[in-house]
Amino acid sequence: MRALLLENVHPDAVALLEDAGWAVESVDRASDESELIAALGGVDLLGIRSKTDVSAAVLAAAPQLLAVGAFCIGTNQIDLAAAGARGVAVFNAPFSNTRSVVELALAEIVALTRGLTQKNADMHAGVWDKSAAGAHEIRGRRLGIVGYGNIGAQLSVLAEALGMSVSFYDTADKLALGNARRCESLDELLACSDIVSLHVDGRSSNRDIFGEQQLAKMRRGSLFLNLSRGFVVDHGALRAHIESGHLAGAAVDVFPHEPAGRGDEFVSELRGLPNVILTPHIGGSTEEAQQDIGRYVAGKLRDFVIDGSTTMSVNLPHLTLPQRPDGHRIAHLHHNVPGVLATINGLLADNKVNIEAQLLGTRGELGYVLTDVSVDYPRAVLDQLAAMDETVRVRLLS
C-alpha cells in the first residue's frame, strides 16, 4: 500500500499511515494536473490540501487509487462525482481548524478596530504616535457574519463573549446561537453591521457573491473580512472602496490565485494598502489545527482501507460495521438501483457462503454494502460480484 501526501501535510498523518504498514511519500508543494497524473502511478491513497486539484482526468489516470484525503475543510478542488463513479472515497476535516480560523478573525477585528496596522508601521518607521484618534473597542459593535456554518457559528459565540452584537445571514435555515439575530437578506445584514465577515463554503454558486454592489451597501467606516474562499470577492472593487475611505479597513486570508509553494511571489490588487491585513491562507494554519487535521483525515483513510468504514466521507454512503475477529469482509460499491442487495446475497447463497453480518447504505446514485462472511469461501465469488452490471468497485478487506 502506497500513500502520496502533498502540500506539507502534518507529520502525524505520515506516522499514522506508516504505523499501518504503508509506504508514505510526503511532498511540501502542490502539484498541477500533469504532475499529479505522473506521480500517481502505483499510489493507493492521495492526501492533498487546498491548492491541488483532483480532476476527472487525474482520477481516470489512477485506477489503483482507493481514497483521497483533503487535509482541510473544503473539497471543491476534487471532482467528487468522478471520484464516486470510480469507487474512490473522499474524506475531509470539516471541524478540525474551526477554532483556529475563528481566533484569527477575532484578532484581525481587534487589530483593525484599534488601527494597529498603522501604529505598527509607524513604530517600525521610528514614528511615535500615541493617540486614541480612530481607535475603538470592539465591545458594543455589531458583527455581521455571512455564512453561519461551523466557523460562522463559533465566531458568533466568541464575539458575543467579547461584548459584540451579532447578526448573521445564511441561505439555509440555521439556529441562532446565544443572542445572535438572523437577517432575512444580505442587504439587511450589510445595512446594520460595523464589521462584515465572510464564512461561506466553496460551492460554485458562491463565486463572485461579494462585489461592487455589496461593498457599496456596507456602512461607511465599516470593516470587511474574508477568511472563506478567494473567488467569492471582487478584489478590485474592494481596493476601490478602501482607497475612497468608504471602508475603514479589511483583512483577507484567501485569494483567487494563490502561489503553489512557500517563497513563491504573491500577486494581488490589495498589496500596498496600509489598512488591509493580508495573510497567506493561514486561517487554519496553527500547529494544533494541522496536527488534529493530520490525525483525523489519516485515520479516516486507514479505517476505509482496513475495515471499509466510510463515516464522514463526502461522496460515499456512510457505513461502519464493527470488526469481527474471524472471517472476511467484502466491500461492494454499486449503482443505487433496486435489487442489488438481493443479487449479492443470491450469489453468496449459490456459492454456499454464510453471511455473518451485513450493512447497506445509499447516497444519491451510489449504494455501499459491507458483508462479513465465513472464512472458507470460493474465490470465484469476488469475480462474480465484480461482474455484476451494477458494480462500481469490489474489495476484499480481510
C-alpha positions in Angstrom: 0.0 0.0 0.0 1.4 3.4 -1.1 0.4 6.9 0.0 1.3 10.2 -1.5 0.8 13.3 0.7 1.1 16.7 -0.9 1.3 20.3 0.4 3.1 19.7 3.6 0.6 17.5 5.4 1.4 17.3 9.2 3.9 14.6 10.2 1.4 12.9 12.4 -0.5 11.9 9.3 2.6 10.3 7.9 3.3 8.5 11.1 -0.2 7.1 11.4 -0.2 5.7 7.9 3.3 4.3 8.3 2.2 2.6 11.5 -0.4 0.9 9.5 2.4 -0.6 7.5 2.2 1.5 4.3 4.9 3.4 2.4 4.4 7.1 2.5 5.9 9.8 0.3 5.4 13.4 1.6 5.9 16.5 -0.6 5.7 20.1 0.6 4.2 21.6 -2.6 1.0 21.4 -4.6 1.0 19.6 -8.0 -0.7 20.6 -11.2 -2.7 18.1 -13.2 0.1 16.7 -15.4 2.5 16.4 -12.4 -0.2 14.7 -10.3 -1.0 12.2 -13.1 2.7 11.3 -13.4 3.0 10.9 -9.6 0.0 8.7 -9.0 1.3 5.5 -10.7 1.0 2.8 -8.1 -0.4 5.1 -5.5 -3.4 3.8 -3.4 -4.0 6.8 -1.1 -3.7 10.5 -2.0 -3.5 13.4 0.5 -3.9 17.0 -0.5 -4.8 20.4 0.9 -6.5 23.3 -0.9 -4.2 24.0 -3.8 -4.1 20.7 -5.6 -6.9 19.9 -8.0 -8.0 16.3 -8.3 -9.9 16.4 -11.6 -11.7 13.7 -13.5 -8.7 13.3 -15.8 -6.4 12.7 -12.7 -8.8 10.1 -11.4 -9.1 8.3 -14.7 -5.3 8.1 -14.9 -5.1 6.5 -11.4 -7.1 3.2 -11.5 -5.3 1.9 -8.4 -6.4 4.9 -6.2 -8.7 3.9 -3.4 -9.2 7.2 -1.5 -8.4 10.9 -1.4 -7.9 12.7 1.9 -8.5 16.5 1.8 -6.4 17.7 4.8 -8.6 20.8 5.1 -12.2 21.8 5.2 -13.1 22.3 1.5 -13.4 19.6 -1.1 -14.3 21.8 -4.1 -10.8 21.1 -5.5 -11.9 17.4 -6.0 -14.3 16.1 -8.7 -16.5 14.3 -6.2 -18.8 12.8 -8.8 -15.9 11.4 -10.8 -14.4 10.0 -7.6 -17.6 8.3 -6.6 -18.1 6.9 -10.1 -14.7 5.2 -9.8 -15.2 4.0 -6.3 -12.7 6.4 -4.8 -13.7 7.6 -1.3 -13.1 11.2 -0.3 -12.6 12.4 3.3 -12.0 15.9 4.7 -11.7 17.6 8.1 -14.8 19.7 8.5 -14.3 20.7 12.1 -10.6 20.4 13.0 -9.5 24.0 12.2 -12.7 25.8 13.2 -11.2 27.3 16.3 -8.0 28.5 14.6 -9.9 30.4 11.9 -12.2 32.0 14.4 -9.3 33.2 16.6 -7.6 34.7 13.5 -10.8 36.5 12.6 -11.2 37.9 16.1 -7.5 39.0 16.2 -8.0 40.8 12.9 -11.2 42.5 14.1 -9.3 43.8 17.1 -6.3 44.9 15.1 -8.3 46.8 12.5 -10.7 48.4 15.1 -7.7 49.7 17.1 -5.7 50.8 14.0 -2.8 48.5 14.9 -1.6 48.1 11.3 -0.8 51.8 11.0 0.6 52.0 14.6 2.9 49.1 13.9 4.1 50.6 10.6 4.7 54.0 12.3 6.7 52.4 15.1 8.9 50.5 12.6 9.5 53.7 10.8 10.6 55.4 14.0 7.4 57.5 14.5 5.9 57.7 18.0 2.2 58.5 17.6 0.4 57.9 20.9 -3.1 58.9 20.1 -6.6 57.5 20.6 -7.9 59.0 17.4 -9.7 56.4 15.3 -9.1 53.6 17.8 -12.2 51.9 19.2 -13.2 48.9 21.4 -15.0 46.1 19.7 -17.4 45.9 22.7 -20.8 47.1 21.6 -20.0 46.9 17.8 -22.2 44.8 15.6 -20.6 41.9 13.7 -22.3 40.7 10.6 -21.5 37.1 9.7 -22.2 35.8 6.2 -22.4 32.0 6.3 -23.4 30.5 9.7 -21.8 27.1 9.4 -19.3 25.6 11.9 -16.9 28.6 11.7 -19.5 31.3 11.5 -21.4 29.9 14.4 -18.4 29.6 16.7 -17.3 33.1 15.7 -20.8 34.3 16.7 -20.4 32.8 20.2 -16.9 34.1 20.9 -17.7 37.6 19.5 -20.7 37.8 21.9 -18.5 36.7 24.8 -16.3 39.8 24.0 -19.3 42.1 24.1 -20.2 42.4 20.5 -23.7 42.2 19.0 -24.0 39.6 16.2 -26.2 39.4 13.1 -25.9 36.6 10.6 -27.2 35.7 7.1 -27.3 32.2 5.7 -29.2 30.8 2.7 -30.0 27.7 4.9 -32.3 27.8 7.9 -29.8 27.9 10.8 -30.4 28.0 14.5 -29.2 31.3 16.1 -26.8 30.8 19.0 -26.8 33.0 22.0 -28.3 36.4 21.2 -27.4 36.4 17.6 -30.0 37.8 15.3 -30.8 36.3 11.9 -31.2 38.6 8.9 -33.6 37.8 6.2 -31.4 39.1 3.5 -27.7 40.0 2.8 -28.7 43.7 2.3 -30.3 43.8 5.8 -27.0 42.5 7.3 -24.9 45.0 5.4 -27.0 47.9 6.4 -26.7 47.2 10.2 -23.1 45.8 10.6 -20.0 47.6 11.7 -17.9 44.6 10.6 -18.8 42.1 7.9 -17.0 38.7 7.9 -17.5 36.1 5.2 -17.6 32.4 6.1 -19.2 30.7 3.1 -18.3 27.4 1.5 -16.6 26.6 -1.8 -19.7 25.7 -3.9 -19.7 27.2 -7.4 -22.8 29.3 -6.7 -20.8 31.4 -4.2 -18.4 32.6 -6.9 -18.3 36.5 -7.0 -21.1 36.8 -4.5 -19.4 39.9 -2.9 -18.6 42.6 -5.4 -19.2 46.3 -6.1 -22.9 46.2 -5.3 -22.5 44.5 -1.9 -19.5 46.6 -0.9 -21.4 49.8 -1.7 -24.2 48.8 0.6 -21.8 48.4 3.6 -21.9 51.1 6.2 -19.4 53.9 5.8 -16.3 53.3 8.0 -17.1 49.6 8.4 -14.6 46.7 8.2 -14.6 43.8 5.9 -13.1 40.3 6.4 -12.8 37.3 4.1 -11.4 34.0 5.6 -13.5 31.7 3.4 -12.8 31.4 -0.3 -10.8 33.6 -2.6 -13.1 33.5 -5.5 -16.1 35.0 -3.7 -14.9 38.6 -3.6 -14.1 41.2 -6.2 -10.7 42.4 -5.0 -10.6 45.3 -7.5 -13.9 46.6 -6.1 -12.6 46.1 -2.5 -9.5 48.1 -3.2 -11.5 50.9 -4.6 -13.7 51.1 -1.5 -10.7 51.1 0.8 -8.9 53.8 -1.2 -12.1 56.0 -1.3 -12.4 55.8 2.5 -15.8 54.2 2.3 -14.4 51.2 4.2 -12.1 51.8 7.1 -10.1 48.6 6.6 -10.1 44.9 5.6 -8.5 41.6 6.3 -8.1 38.9 3.6 -6.7 35.4 4.1 -7.8 33.8 0.8 -7.2 34.8 -2.8 -8.5 33.8 -6.3 -5.0 32.8 -7.3 -2.5 31.6 -4.7 1.2 30.6 -5.1 1.8 26.9 -5.2 4.5 26.9 -2.5 6.3 28.9 0.2 8.6 31.6 -1.2 6.7 32.0 -4.5 5.7 35.5 -5.5 2.3 36.6 -4.3 0.4 38.9 -6.6 -2.8 40.8 -5.5 -4.6 44.1 -6.2 -4.7 44.5 -2.4 -1.0 44.8 -1.8 0.3 48.1 -0.5 -2.8 49.3 1.4 -1.7 50.1 5.0 -5.2 49.4 6.5 -5.5 46.0 4.9 -4.2 42.9 6.6 -3.1 40.2 4.1 -2.3 36.7 5.3 -1.2 33.7 3.2 -4.2 31.4 3.7 -3.3 30.7 7.3 -6.7 30.7 8.9 -6.4 27.0 9.8 -2.6 27.0 10.0 -1.9 26.6 13.6 0.1 23.6 14.9 -2.9 22.5 16.9 -5.2 22.5 13.9 -2.8 20.9 11.5 -2.0 18.2 13.9 -5.6 17.4 14.5 -6.4 17.5 10.8 -3.5 15.2 10.1 -4.6 12.6 12.6 -8.3 12.9 11.7 -8.0 12.5 7.9 -5.3 9.9 8.0 -7.4 8.0 10.5 -10.3 8.1 8.1 -8.1 6.8 5.2 -6.7 4.0 7.4 -10.2 2.9 8.5 -11.5 2.9 5.0 -8.7 0.7 3.7 -8.7 -1.7 6.7 -12.4 -2.2 7.5 -14.3 -0.3 4.8 -15.6 2.4 7.1 -17.0 5.4 5.2 -18.2 7.5 8.2 -17.8 11.2 7.3 -17.0 10.5 3.6 -18.1 13.4 1.5 -19.1 11.3 -1.6 -20.0 7.8 -0.4 -22.7 6.4 1.8 -21.8 6.4 5.5 -21.3 2.9 6.9 -19.4 1.5 9.8 -19.6 -2.2 10.6 -17.9 -3.5 13.8 -14.9 -5.7 13.1 -15.1 -9.4 13.7 -12.2 -11.4 14.8 -12.6 -14.2 12.2 -13.8 -14.3 8.6 -13.5 -11.9 5.7 -15.2 -8.6 4.8 -16.3 -7.8 1.3 -16.9 -4.1 0.4 -19.2 -3.6 -2.6 -19.9 -0.2 -4.1 -22.6 -0.1 -6.7 -25.1 1.9 -8.6 -28.1 2.6 -6.4 -30.8 0.7 -8.2 -33.4 -1.8 -6.9 -32.4 -5.4 -6.3 -28.7 -5.1 -5.9 -28.6 -6.5 -2.3 -30.8 -9.4 -3.3 -28.4 -10.2 -6.2 -25.4 -10.0 -3.9 -26.9 -12.3 -1.3 -28.1 -14.7 -4.0 -24.6 -15.1 -5.4 -23.3 -15.7 -1.9 -26.1 -18.3 -1.2 -25.4 -20.0 -4.6 -21.8 -20.4 -3.5 -22.8 -21.7 -0.1 -21.2 -18.7 1.6 -22.6 -17.9 5.0 -23.3 -14.2 5.9 -22.1 -13.4 9.4 -23.0 -9.7 9.3 -24.1 -7.2 6.7 -24.9 -3.4 6.4 -26.2 -1.4 3.4 -26.2 2.3 2.9 -27.2 4.5 -0.1 -26.3 8.1 -1.1 -27.6 9.6 -4.3 -26.6 7.4 -7.2 -24.4 5.1 -5.1 -25.0 2.2 -2.8 -22.5 0.5 -0.5 -22.6 -2.9 1.2 -20.3 -4.3 3.8 -20.6 -8.1 4.2 -18.8 -10.3 6.7 -18.6 -13.9 5.5 -17.2 -17.1 6.9 -13.5 -18.0 6.5 -14.0 -20.5 3.7 -15.5 -19.2 0.5 -14.9 -19.8 -3.2 -12.6 -17.2 -4.8 -15.0 -17.1 -7.7 -17.4 -15.2 -5.6 -15.4 -12.0 -5.9 -15.2 -12.4 -9.7 -19.0 -12.9 -9.8 -19.6 -9.8 -7.7 -17.2 -7.7 -9.8 -19.0 -8.9 -13.0 -22.4 -7.6 -11.8 -23.7 -4.8 -14.1 -24.4 -2.6 -11.1 -20.9 -2.9 -9.6 -18.6 0.1 -9.3 -15.9 -1.5 -7.2 -15.4 -4.6 -5.1 -12.7 -5.0 -2.4 -11.8 -7.9 -0.1 -10.7 -6.2 3.1 -9.6 -9.1 5.3 
